[in-house]
Amino acid sequence: MYSLSQSVGMKGAAGEPLPSPFKGLARLGVDFRRGELSVVAAASGTGKSVVGINLAIQANVPTLYLSADSTAATQLTRATAILTGDDAKDIKAQLHAGDFKEYDDALRKRWWQRFNYSARPSPAELELHLMSFEAVFGIYPHLVVVDNITNVDTGGSGTAEEFTFGLEGLCDYLSEMARETRSHVMAMHHVIGDYSDGLKPVPQSGIKGKISRVPALILTVHKEIDGMDGRVLHISPVKNREGFEDSSGETYASYEFNTRNIRLTDVEAIDGF
């Protein structure tokens, strides 16, 4: 039990925002704070994993990335493209050809960013990796990405009610883990069928499994395609305990998605704000 003045010394790194490449979201009052859980929800193929890998690589903080939804080749290609600005297709071709030496120096500089590629990681496996990270580096990661939350093996769920309860319980677990490790935990998630095309703003009610109670921050993502391989991702803060929120999803920050080098870059105008 602590007084308010004693609580000053207990804060530690909890609440400290990570460096963020997403300036438009920052202008909307969105920070990725250590010790908190966030959820990024979008339709399949919209770009939620792109949001996660851009935050990890561009923020350049100690990271544990559970990539259950993407292979090592995919994530290595994306990360290398973001780091170097080179074309992701060329990078993947060089990777498969076994000719990757030119990227050695850039990749070695990110030694404190670690990836796990288990297709069905369990909470026990996640804990083991966190303990291993702390044992090797002397600190817990500042950022933990769980991509996707539905890939985490919590023992199975036979009914829709059990599925929802399992997701809520997993969110409780991840939120507690964020507090104990003072990491920002970002979990990727899906949306319900009405928003499965990814082309319209997703409200808080559009998130699959109704898991909105636990996370401190929920972002939903929809896309805009110009017909010429150009793409813009719109990111909406539908829940935000520390700043602005619009549960309708109609207020968002916009990012150009360069499909060549996988980078997200702010579009200056913020719709609806």
TANORVEN-V128559 format. One record per residue. N is the residue number from 1. PHI is phi as a letter, one per 30 degrees, with the letter a starting at -180 (NA if undefined). Layout:
n={N,N}
phi={PHI,PHI}
This chain:
n={1,2,3,4,5,6,7,8,9,10,11,12,13,14,15,16,17,18,19,20,21,22,23,24,25,26,27,28,29,30,31,32,33,34,35,36,37,38,39,40,41,42,43,44,45,46,47,48,49,50,51,52,53,54,55,56,57,58,59,60,61,62,63,64,65,66,67,68,69,70,71,72,73,74,75,76,77,78,79,80,81,82,83,84,85,86,87,88,89,90,91,92,93,94,95,96,97,98,99,100,101,102,103,104,105,106,107,108,109,110,111,112,113,114,115,116,117,118,119,120,121,122,123,124,125,126,127,128,129,130,131,132,133,134,135,136,137,138,139,140,141,142,143,144,145,146,147,148,149,150,151,152,153,154,155,156,157,158,159,160,161,162,163,164,165,166,167,168,169,170,171,172,173,174,175,176,177,178,179,180,181,182,183,184,185,186,187,188,189,190,191,192,193,194,195,196,197,198,199,200,201,202,203,204,205,206,207,208,209,210,211,212,213,214,215,216,217,218,219,220,221,222,223,224,225,226,227,228,229,230,231,232,233,234,235,236,237,238,239,240,241,242,243,244,245,246,247,248,249,250,251,252,253,254,255,256,257,258,259,260,261,262,263,264,265,266,267,268,269,270,271,272,273}
phi={NA,b,d,d,d,d,d,e,d,d,d,h,d,d,i,d,d,d,e,b,d,c,d,d,d,d,d,d,i,c,b,c,c,d,i,b,c,b,b,c,c,a,d,e,i,d,k,d,d,d,d,d,d,d,d,d,d,d,d,h,c,e,b,c,c,c,c,d,c,b,d,d,d,d,d,d,d,d,d,d,d,d,d,c,i,d,d,d,d,d,d,d,d,d,d,d,d,i,c,c,d,d,c,e,d,d,d,d,d,c,d,c,c,c,b,b,c,d,d,b,d,c,e,d,d,d,d,d,d,d,d,d,e,d,d,d,c,i,b,d,d,d,b,b,c,c,b,c,d,d,d,d,d,c,j,j,b,d,b,d,d,d,d,d,d,d,d,d,d,d,d,e,d,d,d,d,d,d,d,d,c,h,c,d,c,c,c,d,a,c,c,d,e,d,c,d,d,i,c,b,e,c,d,e,d,d,d,d,i,h,c,d,d,d,d,d,b,b,c,c,b,b,b,b,c,c,i,b,i,d,b,b,c,c,c,c,d,c,b,a,d,c,a,d,b,b,d,d,i,d,c,a,c,c,b,d,c,d,d,d,c,i,d,c,b,e,c,e,d,c,d,i,b}
